[in-house]
Structures are given as C-alpha cells and as structure tokens.
Amino acid sequence: MSKQHRNGDSSTSITSGGSSTEASQDGTGVDNSLLLGGLGAVGSTVAKGIMELTSSGATMPWAIFEFTGAGGNSATAEVPPSEFATTAVGMFSTIDTEGDGYVSEEDIDAAMSNPDLSVQQAAALATLKSLRTELEELSNDELGDENDGITLADLQEYQRTGNVPQELRDRVEGQYGWRKGRIQGASTELFANGLPNPDAIRQGSLGDCWFLAAAGSVAAQNPQAIADMIADNGDGTYTVSFPNGTSATVNAPTNAELAVGATSGSDGMWITVLEKAFANIENDGDETWAQNHIDDASQPSRGTDVFSSTGDSDQDALALTGTGTTHNKLSSAFQDGRAVNALIGKVPLVGSSRDEGLPTAHIYSVTGYDPETQTVTIRNPWGRTEWADENGNPRDGTDDGVFTMTLEEFDDMFTSVSYAEGAPTSARD
C-alpha cells in the first residue's frame, strides 16, 4: 500500500516498511542523488519537502520511495525492510498458539519460555510484549476497543509508513535493537569470569530493582556467597538456594528472558538465573510467565529479605533516623556482610522526576561504607544513570551507575534504608 502526497502535477509514493540507512549530507539517511536524479525542479522540491516532513535523523523506516516529477521522470530508492517487522510477521503463526488471529498477552508470555527462538525472534517477541497495547491499535480490525491482541494486519500496517506515528516507530525500532543487543552480549556460561562481578548487573524492563539491588549488595561484599547459591545440575537446569531458605530449579534462561529480564552480560548468566529462580518461587503455581510476578514496585526490604539468612530485614525511614544511627547500622551491616538497599521515593506531585540525576521511586544497592570517612558507595542496578552535577554530568566523571557520597548527603538524598538481618551463610565462614 502506498501513501500519495501531491503538489500540483507532482506526486510522491512511499511504500512498505524499513530500518536505518547511512546518513546523507542533509541528515535524512537517504542518498539524495538517487532520490532526486531525473526529477524536474518542481519534482525535486516536492521530494525534498517530503524528506524533511517524514524523516527524523538517520532512521528512515520506509522500504521504497518513488518520486514523480511534472515531466513524468521518476526515481526509486530501496531501503532494507525493518528486521523487527519482518521477524514479527514471520513468527506470527508460531506465537498465535490458539490460531485465532490474535497474539494476546497470554500468547506472548507463553512464548517467553520457548528455548528455540532465535535472537531476532526473541528480540521481536520482547518488543511485542513491551509495546503490545500500542501496536494492536494500528489497524481497525476489531469491534470496539483494539484490545484482543496484535493481529497480522497490525504488523502489516506497521510496515506501511503513512499510518504509523514516527514516535512509535522510533520506540519500536529502538526497543528491538536494544533487546537484540542484550541477547547478543550475554554469555551462555554461568560464571564466565570466575566469581560474579556486581558491576555487570543490568536491570531489564522488569520492575525488580529491589531484588537486583540486594543481589548486587551481596555480590559486592562476598561474590562467593552468590556463587554458592547456584548449582549447575549439568543438564541445562540450575538449582538456586537463597539465604532465606527458599529454593527453585529452573531451566537455563531463554533468549526472550535475556531480552526482557536482568542480564550480567559477558560476566555470565548468574543474575538472570537468580532472577528466574526467585520469580518461579513467587509464581506459586500460576501458569503465566513467572517473571511477571516480580515485575512490580516494592519496598527495599523485599529484596533484602530474600538475601537474609533469617528471612527478615530492618528498615529505617531516614527522615526519622539520626545520622549517628545510620552510621552504626551501616558499619555493622558491612562488617557482617549483610545486604543493604536504599530507596529514593517519589517526589510529591512530581512522580518519576529525578533528584540530581538519580531516578526516584527506585531502589539502589548500597555496596560499601567507610566508617572512617563516613562515605557511602551506591550502585544503580541499571548500570548507568547516577548522581549528577548542576550540568547533568556524573559527579565522578563516569556514568557506570556507581557513585559515592557522604553520609550527610546520603541522609538528605535517600528516603529509606533496608538492612538484611542475617548474612548469607558463606559470608560468615
């Protein structure tokens, strides 16, 4: 299907879907000599206008451009089709398990555990999961609200330029590329570099910062304790025994789970295995994808409970706690090797705004405390986005998610702190 733009006797036809191309001198991402060659002055003007109207940077989501000038001369440029769209259309019947023509939330979740999906298929599935409600609105093929799921017509409509907002297309292509990169960057070994490195943790699109922050706090203090929690059964499964006494045996993470959940990248699969195991414990027999059960905002103590040998935590609201008490509790926790999480709550009436570069309504690992200098070391489980100066730059010069601040600054910036009451057993050996 093509969309026609007319200006006098000149017309422009834009057809199909696409992805990135090399940027040309005017930033449209298209070789202008190919597009404009053979067109009269009027046709050239129209072509230039269309490019300015429909392009945004170097990403051009169209496959075929045809420009026709007043004299009947034309030029056609072909751009590779969108890998996301091609992959999603190609796998539609695979994930439409009921064969009803709709890919529902349940269909997507069922496919998340499929170990046979390729990197491209898994990245496309993860993108469908994240943007399902937007994509199912693309074609008017349902009675009433477009809420039964994504249809083949929706995906085919995505491939047509005219009816898809550029903002949505940018989000889809950006998410697909990001998720594909997460899969490709993940090691298939459990511990690829010996003991786990807490700085390798990268939160995915699940809202489980509370879990990842506690895991990172333990790994920073005693990486052997994390390694001791996971047993490789040698058959493609892993048994995880958490310090709080719960355990689960899970299959190796699938490509789709790497695309959506947490990853420790080239450091190994250890954080994804931990996340999957805890999700299966929380799942409690529900048939939906287990990781959905940890995709929620929670208190920092929920994470430290898991990594506490007693199963309990001590949580303080910093506004009601003196810095002397916080100093003593931090000193004791790090002497014992106990997990510590810290929360920055929502800013009233602002919601998810940031406080000096730090995301609010978010939980961070506390990975160290120096009682002599009274400085706190903190890590964002995103692996980026940290305390910034007045110009928005990381105060320590490197945006790796790790930063330090004084105890007074910590008390002023953060809302609450949670201390695991007991350390992992190996931390005391």
Residue pairs with C-beta under 8 A, 6 or more apart in sequence:
1 15
1 160
2 13
2 14
2 15
2 66
3 13
3 14
3 160
3 161
3 162
3 163
4 11
4 12
4 13
5 11
5 12
5 14
5 46
5 50
6 12
7 42
7 45
7 46
7 49
8 42
8 70
9 42
9 70
10 42
10 43
10 45
10 46
10 67
10 68
10 69
10 70
11 46
11 68
12 46
12 47
12 50
12 65
12 66
12 67
12 68
13 65
13 66
13 67
13 68
14 50
14 54
14 62
14 64
14 65
14 66
14 161
14 162
15 62
15 63
15 64
15 65
15 66
15 160
15 161
16 62
16 63
16 64
16 81
16 159
16 160
16 161
17 61
17 62
17 63
17 81
17 82
17 85
17 158
17 159
17 160
17 161
18 60
18 61
18 62
18 63
18 79
18 80
18 81
18 82
19 59
19 61
19 79
19 80
19 81
19 82
19 83
19 84
19 173
20 29
20 58
20 59
20 60
20 173
21 29
21 30
21 58
21 60
21 79
21 80
22 29
22 31
22 58
23 29
23 57
23 58
24 30
24 31
24 32
25 32
26 32
26 51
27 55
27 57
27 58
28 51
28 52
28 55
28 58
28 60
29 55
29 57
29 58
29 59
29 60
30 51
30 55
30 60
30 65
30 77
30 79
31 77
32 51
34 75
34 77
35 47
35 51
35 65
35 67
35 75
35 77
36 43
36 44
36 47
36 48
36 67
36 75
37 75
38 69
38 73
38 74
38 75
39 47
39 67
39 69
39 73
39 74
39 75
40 69
40 70
40 71
40 73
42 69
42 70
43 67
43 68
43 69
43 70
43 71
43 73
44 69
46 67
46 69
47 67
50 67
54 62
54 161
54 166
56 166
56 170
59 169
59 170
59 173
60 79
61 82
61 161
61 164
61 166
61 169
61 173
62 79
62 161
63 78
63 79
63 80
63 81
63 159
64 76
64 77
64 78
64 79
65 76
65 77
65 79
66 74
66 75
66 76
67 74
67 75
68 74
81 159
82 158
82 159
82 173
83 120
83 176
84 123
84 124
84 127
84 172
84 173
84 176
85 155
85 158
85 159
87 120
87 121
87 123
87 124
88 124
88 127
88 128
88 155
89 152
89 155
89 156
89 159
91 117
91 121
91 124
91 125
92 103
92 152
92 155
93 99
94 111
94 121
95 103
95 107
95 108
95 110
95 111
95 125
95 128
96 102
96 103
96 107
97 107
97 110
97 111
98 107
101 151
101 152
102 148
102 149
102 150
102 151
103 128
103 132
103 149
103 150
103 151
104 148
104 149
105 129
105 132
105 149
106 288
107 149
108 125
108 128
108 129
108 132
109 129
109 288
109 289
109 292
110 289
111 117
111 125
111 256
112 125
112 129
112 254
112 256
112 257
112 260
112 289
112 291
113 251
113 254
113 256
113 257
113 289
114 254
114 256
115 251
115 252
115 254
115 255
117 125
117 254
117 255
117 256
118 255
119 180
119 183
119 184
119 255
120 180
121 255
122 179
122 183
122 254
122 255
122 256
122 258
122 259
123 176
123 177
123 179
123 180
123 183
123 255
123 259
124 176
125 256
125 259
126 175
126 179
126 205
126 256
126 259
126 260
127 172
127 175
127 176
127 179
128 135
128 150
129 260
130 175
130 205
130 260
131 168
131 171
131 172
131 175
132 149
132 150
133 147
134 168
134 171
135 150
135 154
135 155
135 158
135 172
136 146
136 147
136 148
136 149
136 150
136 151
136 154
137 146
137 154
138 153
138 154
138 155
138 157
138 158
138 163
138 164
139 151
139 153
139 154
139 156
139 157
140 146
141 151
141 153
141 154
142 148
142 151
157 163
157 164
158 164
158 169
158 172
179 259
179 260
180 259
182 202
182 204
182 258
182 259
182 263
182 265
183 255
183 258
183 259
185 263
185 265
185 266
186 258
186 263
186 264
186 265
186 266
186 269
186 272
187 265
187 266
187 267
187 268
187 269
188 252
188 269
189 268
189 269
190 230
190 232
190 238
190 268
190 269
190 270
190 273
191 227
191 267
191 268
191 270
192 266
192 267
192 268
193 266
193 267
193 268
195 223
195 224
195 226
195 227
196 219
196 223
196 226
196 227
196 264
196 267
196 268
196 270
196 271
197 219
197 223
197 264
197 267
198 215
198 216
198 217
198 219
198 220
198 223
198 365
198 367
198 379
199 379
199 383
199 400
199 401
199 402
200 264
200 265
200 266
200 267
200 268
200 271
200 383
201 212
201 215
201 216
201 219
201 262
201 264
201 271
201 381
201 383
202 262
202 263
202 264
202 265
202 381
202 382
202 383
203 209
203 212
203 262
203 381
203 382
203 383
204 259
204 260
204 261
204 262
204 263
205 260
206 260
206 261
206 262
206 275
206 291
206 294
206 295
207 294
207 295
207 296
207 297
208 262
208 275
208 294
208 295
208 296
208 298
209 362
209 363
209 364
209 381
210 298
210 299
210 300
210 302
210 303
210 341
210 363
211 275
211 278
211 294
211 302
211 303
211 306
212 262
212 271
212 275
212 303
212 365
212 381
213 300
213 303
213 341
213 342
213 363
213 364
213 365
213 379
213 381
214 300
214 303
214 304
214 306
214 307
214 339
214 341
214 365
214 420
215 226
215 271
215 274
215 303
215 307
215 339
216 365
216 367
216 379
216 381
217 304
217 307
217 339
217 340
217 341
217 365
217 366
217 367
218 225
218 226
218 307
218 337
218 339
218 424
218 427
219 225
219 226
220 365
220 367
220 368
220 379
221 334
221 337
221 367
221 368
221 427
222 337
222 423
222 424
222 426
222 427
224 426
225 243
225 337
225 423
225 424
225 425
225 426
225 427
226 270
226 274
227 270
228 424
228 425
228 426
229 240
229 241
229 242
229 243
229 274
229 424
230 238
230 239
230 240
230 270
230 273
230 274
231 238
231 239
231 240
231 241
232 238
233 239
233 249
236 251
236 252
237 249
237 250
237 251
237 252
238 249
238 250
238 252
238 273
238 277
239 247
239 248
239 249
240 247
240 248
240 249
240 250
240 273
240 274
240 277
240 278
241 247
242 277
242 278
242 281
242 306
242 307
243 306
243 307
243 308
243 309
243 420
243 422
243 423
243 424
243 425
244 305
244 306
244 307
244 308
244 309
244 310
244 311
245 311
246 278
246 281
246 306
247 277
247 281
248 277
248 278
248 280
248 281
249 277
250 273
250 276
250 277
250 280
252 269
252 273
253 261
253 269
253 272
253 273
253 276
257 272
257 276
257 291
258 272
260 291
261 272
261 275
261 276
261 291
262 271
262 272
262 275
262 381
263 271
263 272
264 270
264 271
264 272
275 291
275 294
276 290
276 291
278 294
278 306
279 290
279 291
279 292
279 293
279 294
280 290
282 290
282 293
282 294
283 290
283 293
284 293
286 293
297 361
298 363
299 315
299 343
299 416
299 418
300 313
300 315
300 341
300 342
300 343
300 363
300 416
300 417
300 418
301 313
301 315
301 341
301 418
303 339
303 341
303 363
303 418
304 313
304 338
304 339
304 340
304 341
304 418
304 419
304 420
305 311
305 312
305 313
305 420
307 339
307 420
307 424
308 338
308 339
308 420
308 421
308 422
308 423
309 420
309 421
309 422
309 423
309 424
309 425
310 420
310 421
310 422
311 422
312 420
312 421
312 422
313 418
313 419
313 420
313 421
314 329
314 418
314 419
314 421
315 416
315 417
315 418
315 419
316 325
316 326
316 329
316 416
316 417
316 418
316 419
317 415
317 416
318 326
318 411
318 414
318 415
318 416
318 417
319 415
321 411
323 407
323 408
323 411
326 407
326 410
326 411
326 417
327 371
327 374
327 407
329 417
329 419
330 340
330 366
330 369
330 371
330 376
330 407
330 417
331 369
331 371
333 339
333 340
333 369
333 419
333 420
334 340
334 368
334 369
336 423
336 427
336 428
337 423
337 424
337 427
337 428
338 419
338 420
338 421
338 422
338 423
338 427
339 419
339 420
339 423
340 365
340 366
340 417
340 418
340 419
340 420
341 363
341 364
341 365
341 366
341 417
341 418
342 363
342 364
342 365
342 366
342 378
342 410
342 414
342 416
342 417
342 418
343 362
343 363
343 364
343 414
343 415
343 416
343 417
343 418
344 355
344 358
344 359
344 360
344 361
344 362
344 364
344 413
344 414
344 415
345 360
345 361
345 415
345 416
346 352
346 360
346 361
347 353
347 355
347 360
350 360
351 360
351 361
352 359
352 360
352 361
353 360
354 360
355 413
356 387
356 388
356 413
357 385
357 386
357 387
357 388
357 392
357 394
358 380
358 385
358 386
358 387
358 388
358 413
359 380
359 382
359 385
362 380
363 381
364 378
364 379
364 380
364 381
364 414
365 378
365 379
365 380
365 381
366 376
366 377
366 378
366 417
367 377
367 378
367 379
367 402
368 376
368 377
369 375
369 376
369 377
370 377
374 406
374 407
374 408
375 404
375 405
375 406
375 407
376 404
376 405
376 406
376 407
376 410
377 402
377 403
377 404
378 402
378 403
378 404
378 405
378 410
379 401
379 402
379 403
380 386
380 401
380 402
381 401
382 401
383 400
383 401
384 399
384 400
384 401
385 399
385 401
386 394
386 395
386 396
386 399
386 400
386 401
386 402
386 403
387 394
387 395
387 403
387 405
387 413
388 394
388 395
389 395
394 403
395 403
396 402
396 403
396 404
405 413
